[in-house]
Amino acid sequence: MTVKIRFFARFRELLGTDIITDVEAGTTFPALITTIAKKNPEGYTAIFDEKGAFREFVILMKNGRRIDIADAAETPVADGDDIAVFPPVAGG
Amino acid sequence: MFSERERERYKRQMILFGDEGQEQLKKAHIFIAGAGGLGSPVSIYLAVAGIGTITIVDMDVVDQTNLNRQILHFERDIGRKKTVSAAEKLREINPDITVHAIDVKIDETNAALLVGGAHGIVDAMDNYPTRYLLNEVAIAKNIPLFHGGIRGFYGQATTILPGITPCLKCIFPKAPPREVFPVVGVTPGIIGIVQANEVIKYLLHSGELLTNRLFIWDGMQSRAEECVVERNPDCNACSGLVTKRTVRTKE
């Protein structure tokens, strides 16, 4: 099955965006994003902490709806999912 | 009532929303938190639109490094208080409005007092701790918070109506780490104008607000996207609000 991952802001600069990838059924959010983010170590550390967990400020969206990062590990991705991953931007 | 000068000044927009709409803007009081990258375009556009009373708060002094984006401040203002510079410019831009410029750091002891009886808060801050404070004040006073944030070529904006839309904490429960953020002036220009546009529509009771949606701007690709955002029933800032509203209705 195929999903699309969109990164925003700093994550986009480091990892690109609109990444369409094949995933196996049952793949969870952290597994999916880890695989993609590992293509750029700086991108990976921007999103994940030393323990490999999502940094607490990371926002995850599945088909436009927010997924709490605490629930991400239990949330499998489904065919055709549009996944957005972004940091809040703080400047003014 | 409008003076002849005001009628001339607002002639082209009164074609859009008439005396009644212009009156709504004139009797409005908007609080702008920050006179920097976002606060500059927000305050300039609200001033030219004829928002009757603008309170703008900032604690900083104009620095040379501000001038690539903080278009309220000029070379000659370096070393002056941003509030002094801002008030001067806004009064020149539109002498028919009232501008209060307050030189203070917004903190938990003064935030509610500073906002006072304003009809809405524009978030033109550069950090989340202060944004969360403004969010709490907006919730407590049941007034909108027009959120904006930028970094580099990226920006985000949303309009928060307490009890109706998610609050800032529902959308961004944790602040990103502090940093000296890169920025090019056009980004706060775009986001600040989106915020000012929201304020105007809100005051006119017209159009569709940026509610329950996070507007995301990518200036590098010249693409705007949006995400649906929802209230968090466990939000530590606004989850008690339904009750508050019910009580208020009963009164």
Interface residues (C-beta under 8 A of the other chain):
Chain A: R6 F8 A9 R10 R12 E13 E56 F57 I59 M61 G64 R65 R66 A84 F86 P87 P88 V89 A90 G91 G92
Chain B: G34 G36 G37 L38 G39 D123 A124 M125 D126 N127 Y128 G148 G149 I150 R151 G152 Y154 G155 Q156 I171 F172 K174 A175 P176 P177 R178 E179 F181 V183 P188 I216 D218 E225 C227 V228 V229 E230
